Amino acid sequence: MRVVADLDLCQGHQMCLGEAPEVFGFDEAADVVVVEQEHPAESLRAQVQAAVTYCPAMALALEEDR
């Protein structure tokens, strides 16, 4: 899986950090999410999916590797 963040949509709510802190970080200067692990372990799938689902700005996506 691959985690994608649309920084144009990100509004800095940081909900993703609460759901998957191992995968997401935050750039305070730019007020946007940082994807720390673009290809996280499969064991983190549920947390990443929750972050995508609960992002208020719908700025996150989960893509399947080909």
C-alpha positions as CSV (number, residue, x, y, z in Angstrom):
1,M,0.0,0.0,0.0
2,R,1.0,3.6,-0.6
3,V,-0.1,6.6,1.5
4,V,-0.7,9.8,-0.5
5,A,-1.4,13.3,1.0
6,D,-2.8,16.2,-1.1
7,L,-1.1,19.1,0.6
8,D,-3.4,21.5,-1.3
9,L,-6.4,20.0,0.6
10,C,-4.7,19.6,4.0
11,Q,-6.0,22.0,6.6
12,G,-3.7,21.0,9.4
13,H,-6.3,19.3,11.6
14,Q,-3.8,16.6,12.5
15,M,-6.4,13.9,12.9
16,C,-4.1,11.5,11.0
17,L,-1.5,11.9,13.8
18,G,-3.9,10.5,16.3
19,E,-4.9,7.6,14.1
20,A,-1.4,6.6,12.8
21,P,1.4,8.4,14.5
22,E,4.0,6.0,13.1
23,V,3.0,7.0,9.5
24,F,2.2,10.7,9.7
25,G,4.1,13.7,11.0
26,F,3.3,17.4,10.9
27,D,5.2,20.4,9.4
28,E,4.2,23.2,11.8
29,A,5.8,25.9,9.6
30,A,3.8,24.9,6.6
31,D,0.7,23.7,8.7
32,V,0.4,20.5,6.7
33,V,0.7,16.8,7.1
34,V,4.0,14.9,6.4
35,V,3.9,11.3,5.2
36,E,6.7,9.8,7.2
37,Q,6.2,6.3,5.8
38,E,4.9,6.3,2.2
39,H,4.8,2.5,2.2
40,P,3.9,1.4,5.7
41,A,3.9,-2.1,7.0
42,E,0.7,-4.1,6.3
43,S,0.2,-4.3,10.1
44,L,-0.5,-0.6,10.1
45,R,-3.3,-0.8,7.4
46,A,-6.2,-0.4,9.9
47,Q,-4.7,2.7,11.4
48,V,-3.8,4.3,8.0
49,Q,-7.3,3.5,6.7
50,A,-8.8,5.2,9.8
51,A,-6.6,8.3,9.2
52,V,-7.8,8.4,5.6
53,T,-11.5,7.9,6.6
54,Y,-11.5,10.5,9.4
55,C,-9.5,13.3,7.6
56,P,-11.9,16.3,7.7
57,A,-10.4,17.7,4.5
58,M,-10.3,14.4,2.7
59,A,-6.6,15.1,1.9
60,L,-5.4,11.5,2.4
61,A,-5.6,8.5,0.2
62,L,-4.5,4.9,0.4
63,E,-3.4,3.3,-2.9
64,E,-2.7,-0.3,-3.5
65,D,0.8,-1.2,-4.8
66,R,0.9,-2.8,-8.2
